[in-house]
Amino acid sequence: MRDNIKKYWLLFFTGVLVILTIYIFYLDWQNSNKKLTFAVLDVGQGDAIFIESPTGVQILVDGGPPKKVMSKLTRVLPLFDRSIDAMIITNPDADHIAGFLDVLKMYKVGQVFEAGTYNDSKIYQNLKEETKNKNIPNSLAKKGMRLDIGDGAVIDILFPDRDVSDWTTNDGSVVAKLTYGNTSIMLTGDATAETEKIILQEYSTEFLDSDILKVAHHGSKTSSSREFIQIVSPEYAIISDGKNNKYGHPHQTTIDILDSFGAKILRTDQLGTIIFSCDRMGICKIK
């Protein structure tokens, strides 16, 4: 009888050890397969970028025009996920912020960052009022600010470097760099060639060099100067634009500049939502 009990406990502890070993290997596998998700959402003529760090921190950079972003978020967010850690408003024009009003109805948002430029539109005023009513902390994005989003992934704010409250919304646009391991992504909002010139003067070539560029202002010819593209030298250039839009975006001049530096151009009007999944070693898969 005693021998049977010993045999039972031996089998029990052996089973527990096997389960623990499998679980440890599973955790190691999970850690080695952590990915950064970077998705340029197809919201038509506008900007909306979803970022999820390897630890699950979620950032929405711009919200696109009205009634566009919600259906696209369902592709990158789990069904029952109803929270977003932060929203970044690169500029307060409707094609960047109107969708945020829809987001705030469905998601709990932890923090808002914005450039500090001003728009007197009803959409912008409604957004400011809604964030205030929900007691969401609101901060100005400033040069030198670093958002640590987990597992070494960071978002560095490069611009504004000054008070831009009386600047045009495009000139004062937030510019940031997302980095995870060997992967770097330049986020340019609607920044103009004038903004790019300031950034080129303030940062080294090594720092600005990026694997992926979210092309400024939907490929407008007022952005993406030859000097800026040469220094950033992206492998991929992503343009968020609407099909047959009335502005003629992207402009052929911008396409030619990107082509001349060997950037692979990906456009939401042609491909829909563009999703990069990147590991720490700098290997990115495109969905």
Backbone torsions as a table, in degrees:
resi	resn	phi	psi	omega
1	MET	NA	-46.0	179.9
2	ARG	-63.9	-37.8	178.8
3	ASP	-62.8	-38.9	179.0
4	ASN	-64.9	-39.3	178.7
5	ILE	-64.7	-43.7	178.6
6	LYS	-60.7	-42.1	179.7
7	LYS	-63.2	-39.7	178.7
8	TYR	-61.9	-48.6	-178.9
9	TRP	-65.8	-35.5	177.6
10	LEU	-63.2	-44.5	177.8
11	LEU	-64.1	-39.4	-179.5
12	PHE	-62.2	-49.4	-178.7
13	PHE	-67.4	-33.7	176.4
14	THR	-63.6	-41.8	177.8
15	GLY	-62.5	-42.3	178.8
16	VAL	-62.0	-43.9	179.4
17	LEU	-62.0	-40.6	178.5
18	VAL	-62.5	-44.6	-180.0
19	ILE	-63.3	-44.2	178.8
20	LEU	-62.6	-40.7	179.1
21	THR	-63.1	-44.6	178.3
22	ILE	-61.5	-42.4	-178.6
23	TYR	-64.0	-42.2	178.8
24	ILE	-63.1	-43.7	177.5
25	PHE	-62.7	-36.5	178.5
26	TYR	-64.7	-43.6	178.6
27	LEU	-63.4	-42.1	177.3
28	ASP	-61.6	-40.7	179.1
29	TRP	-64.4	-42.3	178.7
30	GLN	-60.9	-46.5	-178.1
31	ASN	-63.6	-37.4	-178.5
32	SER	-75.9	-13.7	-178.4
33	ASN	-111.3	18.7	177.4
34	LYS	-64.5	141.1	-177.3
35	LYS	-132.9	151.3	169.1
36	LEU	-97.0	128.5	175.5
37	THR	-101.7	128.1	177.4
38	PHE	-130.3	112.8	-174.0
39	ALA	-125.7	121.9	172.3
40	VAL	-92.2	108.6	-172.1
41	LEU	-79.3	141.7	179.5
42	ASP	-81.1	90.8	-178.5
43	VAL	-112.5	22.3	-178.6
44	GLY	76.6	-142.9	-177.8
45	GLN	-80.4	84.0	-178.7
46	GLY	178.6	-173.5	179.9
47	ASP	-127.3	135.7	169.8
48	ALA	-157.8	119.9	-176.7
49	ILE	-125.2	129.1	177.8
50	PHE	-107.0	131.0	178.6
51	ILE	-124.9	130.5	171.5
52	GLU	-127.2	123.7	-179.3
53	SER	-74.7	167.4	178.0
54	PRO	-61.2	-20.6	179.1
55	THR	-96.8	3.7	174.5
56	GLY	96.1	4.6	175.7
57	VAL	-71.6	131.7	-173.1
58	GLN	-117.6	129.4	-179.3
59	ILE	-125.8	136.4	174.3
60	LEU	-115.0	112.4	179.0
61	VAL	-95.8	105.9	-175.4
62	ASP	70.8	155.4	-174.1
63	GLY	-122.2	3.5	177.6
64	GLY	72.4	-179.2	178.6
65	PRO	-72.9	177.8	-176.8
66	PRO	-61.3	142.3	168.5
67	LYS	57.1	36.5	179.1
68	LYS	-120.2	-38.3	-167.0
69	VAL	-76.7	-30.8	-172.2
70	MET	-61.1	-43.8	-178.8
71	SER	-67.2	-26.3	-179.7
72	LYS	-81.7	-30.9	179.1
73	LEU	-64.9	-29.9	-179.0
74	THR	-63.9	-19.5	179.1
75	ARG	-78.5	-24.5	-174.8
76	VAL	-115.1	-9.5	179.1
77	LEU	-112.4	140.9	175.5
78	PRO	-59.1	152.5	-172.9
79	LEU	-54.0	-43.4	-174.0
80	PHE	-101.8	11.7	176.0
81	ASP	-77.6	120.3	-177.4
82	ARG	-126.6	33.1	177.4
83	SER	-141.9	144.8	174.4
84	ILE	-130.4	130.8	-172.4
85	ASP	-68.7	-37.6	-178.7
86	ALA	-157.5	150.5	171.6
87	MET	-116.7	136.5	175.4
88	ILE	-114.8	121.5	177.6
89	ILE	-97.8	104.7	-178.3
90	THR	-71.6	-32.0	170.2
91	ASN	-159.4	156.5	-170.9
92	PRO	-88.4	21.6	176.2
93	ASP	-76.0	153.7	-172.0
94	ALA	-58.5	-34.3	-177.2
95	ASP	-73.4	-3.7	176.7
96	HIS	-113.7	-19.8	-171.1
97	ILE	-124.0	-20.0	-172.6
98	ALA	-58.5	-37.5	179.9
99	GLY	-65.7	-22.0	178.4
100	PHE	-62.3	-31.0	178.1
101	LEU	-63.3	-36.5	176.0
102	ASP	-70.0	-40.2	-179.4
103	VAL	-61.4	-43.0	-177.6
104	LEU	-65.7	-21.2	176.9
105	LYS	-74.9	-25.9	-172.6
106	MET	-112.7	-22.7	-173.7
107	TYR	-123.4	146.8	170.7
108	LYS	-85.5	123.5	-176.3
109	VAL	-110.5	132.8	-173.9
110	GLY	-85.5	-30.3	-173.1
111	GLN	-159.3	148.4	174.0
112	VAL	-123.9	134.9	174.1
113	PHE	-121.5	139.3	177.2
114	GLU	-144.9	166.8	-172.5
115	ALA	-74.8	-34.4	-175.3
116	GLY	104.0	0.7	171.3
117	THR	-77.0	168.2	-170.2
118	TYR	-126.5	145.5	174.3
119	ASN	-138.7	129.2	-177.1
120	ASP	-89.6	14.2	-179.5
121	SER	-68.0	155.5	177.8
122	LYS	-64.5	-34.3	179.8
123	ILE	-61.2	-46.9	-179.1
124	TYR	-65.6	-42.5	179.7
125	GLN	-63.4	-40.0	177.7
126	ASN	-64.3	-39.0	179.3
127	LEU	-65.7	-43.4	178.2
128	LYS	-61.4	-42.2	-179.6
129	GLU	-66.4	-40.3	-178.2
130	GLU	-66.3	-43.0	179.1
131	THR	-65.1	-35.7	177.6
132	LYS	-67.6	-43.4	-180.0
133	ASN	-62.9	-32.3	-179.4
134	LYS	-90.5	5.1	178.1
135	ASN	56.4	40.4	178.3
136	ILE	-87.7	122.7	178.7
137	PRO	-57.4	135.8	-177.6
138	ASN	-124.2	124.8	-178.1
139	SER	-128.4	152.3	173.2
140	LEU	-81.1	131.8	173.8
141	ALA	-77.9	124.9	-176.3
142	LYS	-132.2	150.4	175.6
143	LYS	-51.1	134.3	179.9
144	GLY	96.4	-14.3	178.0
145	MET	-74.4	133.8	177.4
146	ARG	-123.8	125.1	176.3
147	LEU	-99.0	113.1	177.8
148	ASP	-86.7	112.1	-175.3
149	ILE	-107.7	11.5	170.5
150	GLY	109.0	141.2	177.2
151	ASP	58.8	31.6	178.2
152	GLY	88.6	-4.7	177.4
153	ALA	-79.0	131.6	-177.8
154	VAL	-138.0	153.5	171.8
155	ILE	-118.3	114.8	178.1
156	ASP	-97.5	127.3	175.9
157	ILE	-83.5	121.5	-179.1
158	LEU	-97.9	-28.9	-177.8
159	PHE	-156.5	144.1	11.4
160	PRO	-72.3	149.7	175.4
161	ASP	-110.0	10.0	-175.7
162	ARG	-161.6	179.5	175.7
163	ASP	-71.6	119.3	-177.8
164	VAL	-115.8	21.0	-174.9
165	SER	-60.8	-26.3	179.4
166	ASP	-106.8	13.9	176.4
167	TRP	-87.0	161.8	170.8
168	THR	-65.9	155.2	-176.5
169	THR	-62.3	-33.1	179.7
170	ASN	-75.7	-45.3	179.0
171	ASP	-61.2	-33.4	-178.3
172	GLY	-94.6	15.6	-175.7
173	SER	-62.9	145.1	174.1
174	VAL	-66.5	132.7	171.3
175	VAL	-121.8	132.5	-176.5
176	ALA	-142.2	161.2	176.7
177	LYS	-124.5	124.7	177.5
178	LEU	-98.0	127.6	-178.1
179	THR	-130.9	135.0	171.8
180	TYR	-143.1	111.2	-177.3
181	GLY	57.8	-123.3	-178.8
182	ASN	-91.6	7.8	-179.5
183	THR	-104.2	131.8	177.3
184	SER	-132.9	138.4	-175.1
185	ILE	-131.7	124.9	179.8
186	MET	-94.6	124.9	-179.3
187	LEU	-111.3	118.1	-168.7
188	THR	-115.9	1.1	179.6
189	GLY	52.5	-126.4	176.1
190	ASP	-113.0	24.6	-175.5
191	ALA	-53.6	140.4	-178.8
192	THR	-94.3	175.3	176.9
193	ALA	-60.3	-31.1	177.1
194	GLU	-65.8	-41.7	176.7
195	THR	-64.7	-43.3	179.0
196	GLU	-58.8	-39.3	-179.7
197	LYS	-61.2	-42.8	177.9
198	ILE	-61.8	-45.4	-178.6
199	ILE	-63.4	-39.9	178.9
200	LEU	-63.1	-31.7	179.8
201	GLN	-77.0	-24.3	-171.6
202	GLU	-101.1	-13.5	-176.2
203	TYR	-129.5	152.6	-179.3
204	SER	-76.2	159.2	176.3
205	THR	-58.8	-40.8	-178.1
206	GLU	-62.8	-40.0	-178.3
207	PHE	-71.0	-39.2	-175.5
208	LEU	-76.6	-22.5	179.6
209	ASP	-55.4	127.9	-174.1
210	SER	-139.8	149.4	178.0
211	ASP	-76.1	-37.4	-175.1
212	ILE	-128.9	137.2	176.4
213	LEU	-121.8	125.0	167.4
214	LYS	-85.0	106.3	-172.3
215	VAL	-61.5	134.4	-175.4
216	ALA	-68.7	146.7	170.3
217	HIS	49.3	42.3	171.0
218	HIS	61.4	23.6	179.5
219	GLY	87.4	18.0	178.6
220	SER	-62.3	152.4	179.0
221	LYS	-75.4	-8.4	177.4
222	THR	-81.9	-4.3	179.8
223	SER	-126.3	-177.0	176.2
224	SER	56.1	56.4	177.1
225	SER	-65.0	155.4	-179.6
226	ARG	-58.1	-40.6	-178.5
227	GLU	-64.0	-41.5	-178.7
228	PHE	-67.8	-45.8	-179.3
229	ILE	-65.0	-37.2	179.0
230	GLN	-62.0	-42.3	-178.3
231	ILE	-74.1	-43.7	179.8
232	VAL	-67.5	-36.5	176.0
233	SER	44.2	58.9	-175.8
234	PRO	-74.6	147.6	171.3
235	GLU	-76.7	-38.6	178.4
236	TYR	-121.3	136.7	175.4
237	ALA	-121.4	117.7	-175.8
238	ILE	-105.5	127.8	179.7
239	ILE	-112.7	122.3	176.9
240	SER	-97.9	109.0	-175.5
241	ASP	-150.8	159.9	179.6
242	GLY	-91.6	146.3	179.5
243	LYS	-64.2	129.5	179.1
244	ASN	53.9	40.0	-178.8
245	ASN	-68.5	154.0	-173.4
246	LYS	-73.5	-10.3	-177.8
247	TYR	-90.1	-9.3	-177.8
248	GLY	74.3	23.5	177.1
249	HIS	-82.7	141.2	-4.3
250	PRO	-79.0	149.2	-178.9
251	HIS	-76.3	145.8	-177.7
252	GLN	-60.9	-33.3	178.1
253	THR	-58.9	-43.8	179.6
254	THR	-65.8	-43.3	177.6
255	ILE	-58.0	-43.8	-178.4
256	ASP	-64.2	-40.5	179.6
257	ILE	-64.8	-46.3	179.4
258	LEU	-61.8	-42.5	178.4
259	ASP	-61.3	-40.2	-175.0
260	SER	-65.3	-22.8	178.4
261	PHE	-104.8	13.2	171.2
262	GLY	77.1	17.2	179.5
263	ALA	-74.8	136.8	174.0
264	LYS	-82.1	118.2	-174.0
265	ILE	-91.2	125.8	176.7
266	LEU	-120.5	128.0	-175.0
267	ARG	-122.0	135.3	179.9
268	THR	-69.0	-28.1	179.0
269	ASP	-69.3	-19.3	179.5
270	GLN	-103.3	-32.0	-172.1
271	LEU	-113.6	-11.2	-172.8
272	GLY	77.4	-156.1	179.8
273	THR	-61.6	134.2	-177.8
274	ILE	-114.0	119.1	-175.3
275	ILE	-118.4	126.0	172.5
276	PHE	-105.4	135.2	173.1
277	SER	-119.4	112.6	-169.7
278	CYS	-120.2	136.1	174.9
279	ASP	-95.7	176.3	-175.4
280	ARG	-63.3	-26.9	-176.5
281	MET	-80.1	-4.0	178.2
282	GLY	93.2	10.4	177.5
283	ILE	-89.6	119.3	-177.4
284	CYS	-117.9	135.3	173.7
285	LYS	-107.3	139.9	-179.5
286	ILE	-103.9	131.3	176.0
287	LYS	-107.5	NA	NA
